[in-house]
Amino acid sequence: MPISDENGTWGHCVEATPADAAMVALEGMAPEGGFDLVVSGINAGANTGDFGHMSGTVGAAMMGAYYGVPAVAVSLGGQEMDFGYPAAFTARFVEQVQERAPPPGVVLSVNFPAGREDAVAGVAAGRMGGSYVRFGYEEVEPEGEVRVFRPRVTPADTHPAGSDTEAFVAGMITIAPLRFDRTDEEILRELASWELDHRLGVPPGS
């Protein structure tokens, strides 16, 4: 569905997951010659470390990587959702991305600890890792016969050294390069020694 204002149409809206929305654009709305860049976000809520695996924002950027288009995922943490500064920083950052052209299959995940320049300590590139909070659920009083669970959020005590989460908690804008291929090479080699067999009647390793 087109999105318009008094200046005309400036975008489109699709009812889909973030990754599906990116796919619709890349498949059905690409200009001649294709897109130069996919920018997903700015999302409300940081996606550093472990949260990147569950992030729709990162997932949409991964769709760009899947199509071989440079991709950036951007998220804003903190209590104040002021997107002006993050948007301006991101605009400058994507100019560098386009100039330097990272290899296909990579998503640059950018996370802001705050929406104001004076609340940011700097910029750090780091590996994906850790969680700045721990999420969970606890069961509370039922509503009639319906079981009710309430979210439980607690700050994480430790963060992996050199990780994007460590830098984010220290007040830094973080940039983590994420690969589309998440294969664990060590476990892949180990699996080759398991003597797996598709026949259910054959004991493992026989």
C-alpha positions in Angstrom: 0.0 0.0 0.0 1.5 3.4 -1.0 2.2 5.9 1.8 1.7 9.5 0.8 1.5 13.0 2.1 1.1 16.5 0.5 4.4 16.0 -1.3 3.3 12.7 -2.9 4.1 9.1 -2.4 7.3 8.5 -0.3 7.0 4.9 0.6 5.0 1.7 0.8 3.5 -0.4 3.6 3.1 -4.2 3.5 1.4 -6.4 6.1 4.2 -8.9 6.8 7.1 -9.8 9.0 10.1 -7.5 8.7 12.0 -10.1 6.7 9.0 -10.7 4.4 8.6 -6.9 3.9 12.2 -6.7 2.8 11.7 -9.6 0.4 8.6 -8.0 -1.1 10.6 -4.9 -1.8 13.7 -6.7 -3.1 11.6 -9.0 -5.3 8.8 -6.8 -6.5 9.7 -3.1 -6.1 13.3 -2.9 -7.0 14.2 -0.1 -9.4 16.1 -0.8 -12.6 19.5 -2.0 -11.6 18.3 -3.1 -8.1 18.7 -1.6 -4.7 22.1 -0.2 -3.4 21.4 -0.8 0.2 19.0 -2.2 2.8 18.5 -0.3 6.1 16.3 -2.0 8.6 15.1 0.1 11.6 15.4 2.2 13.5 14.0 -0.3 16.0 12.8 0.6 19.5 14.9 -1.6 21.7 18.5 -2.7 21.4 19.5 -5.8 19.6 23.1 -6.4 20.7 24.5 -9.8 21.4 22.1 -12.7 21.8 19.1 -10.6 21.0 20.3 -10.3 17.4 19.3 -13.9 16.9 15.7 -13.1 17.7 15.4 -9.7 16.1 13.0 -8.9 13.3 15.1 -5.8 12.6 18.2 -7.9 12.0 16.1 -10.5 10.1 15.0 -7.9 7.6 18.6 -6.8 7.1 19.6 -10.4 6.7 17.2 -10.6 3.8 19.2 -7.9 2.1 22.4 -9.9 2.7 20.6 -13.0 1.2 20.0 -11.0 -2.0 23.6 -9.8 -2.1 22.7 -6.2 -1.1 24.7 -4.3 1.5 22.6 -4.3 4.7 22.5 -2.4 8.0 20.2 -3.1 11.0 19.7 -0.2 13.4 18.2 -0.3 16.9 17.9 2.2 19.7 18.0 1.3 23.4 17.4 3.4 26.5 14.3 4.9 27.9 13.9 7.9 25.6 12.8 7.0 22.0 14.2 10.1 20.3 15.3 9.0 16.8 16.7 12.2 15.5 20.3 11.7 16.4 20.4 8.0 15.6 18.9 8.7 12.2 21.5 11.4 11.5 24.4 9.1 12.6 23.0 6.3 10.5 22.7 8.5 7.4 26.4 9.3 7.7 27.3 5.7 8.5 25.6 4.3 5.4 27.6 6.7 3.3 30.7 5.0 4.6 29.2 1.6 4.0 28.5 2.4 0.4 32.0 3.8 -0.1 33.7 0.8 1.4 31.3 -1.9 0.2 31.6 -4.7 2.7 31.5 -8.3 1.3 28.2 -9.9 0.4 26.4 -11.9 3.1 27.3 -9.5 5.9 24.9 -7.4 8.0 26.2 -4.5 10.1 24.2 -4.3 13.2 24.2 -0.9 14.8 22.9 -0.3 18.3 22.5 3.1 20.1 22.5 3.1 23.9 20.7 6.5 23.9 19.0 8.9 21.5 21.1 11.9 22.4 24.6 12.7 21.2 25.6 14.0 24.6 24.5 10.7 26.2 26.8 8.6 24.0 30.4 7.8 25.0 31.7 6.9 21.6 31.6 4.2 18.9 32.9 0.7 19.2 33.1 -2.2 16.8 32.7 -5.5 18.6 31.8 -9.1 18.2 28.2 -10.3 18.8 27.9 -11.6 22.3 26.1 -11.6 25.7 22.8 -10.0 26.9 22.4 -6.7 28.6 19.2 -8.0 30.3 17.8 -11.4 31.1 14.3 -12.1 30.0 12.0 -14.7 31.5 8.4 -15.4 32.6 6.9 -16.1 35.9 3.5 -17.6 36.6 1.1 -15.3 38.5 -2.4 -15.7 39.8 -4.7 -17.3 37.2 -7.6 -15.5 35.7 -10.3 -18.1 36.3 -9.1 -21.3 34.6 -6.6 -19.4 32.4 -2.9 -19.6 33.4 -1.2 -16.2 33.4 2.5 -15.5 32.9 4.2 -12.1 33.5 7.5 -11.0 31.8 10.5 -10.9 34.1 13.4 -8.7 33.2 16.6 -8.4 35.2 19.9 -6.7 34.3 22.7 -9.1 33.3 25.7 -9.0 35.7 28.5 -9.9 33.2 29.2 -9.3 29.5 31.8 -11.1 27.3 35.0 -9.0 26.9 35.2 -7.3 23.6 31.5 -7.9 22.8 29.0 -5.4 21.4 27.0 -5.9 24.6 29.9 -4.9 26.8 30.4 -1.7 24.8 26.7 -1.0 24.7 26.4 -1.2 28.5 29.4 1.2 28.7 27.4 3.8 26.7 28.9 3.2 23.3 27.2 3.0 19.9 28.1 -0.5 18.8 28.6 -2.0 15.3 28.8 -5.7 15.0 29.4 -7.4 11.6 27.1 -10.5 11.4 27.5 -13.3 8.9 24.6 -14.8 7.1 26.1 -18.2 7.6 25.9 -19.2 11.2 27.4 -22.6 10.8 29.6 -23.9 13.7 32.5 -25.4 11.8 33.9 -27.3 14.8 30.6 -29.1 15.5 30.1 -29.7 11.8 33.4 -31.6 11.7 32.4 -33.6 14.9 29.0 -34.6 13.4 30.9 -36.4 10.6 32.1 -38.9 13.3 28.7 -39.7 14.7 28.0 -42.5 12.1 24.5 -41.3 11.5 22.1 -43.7 9.7 18.7 -42.9 8.3 17.5 -46.5 9.0 15.7 -46.6 12.4 16.3 -50.3 12.8 20.1 -49.9 12.8 21.7 -49.1 16.2 23.8 -45.9 16.2 27.5 -46.6 15.4 26.9 -50.2 14.1 
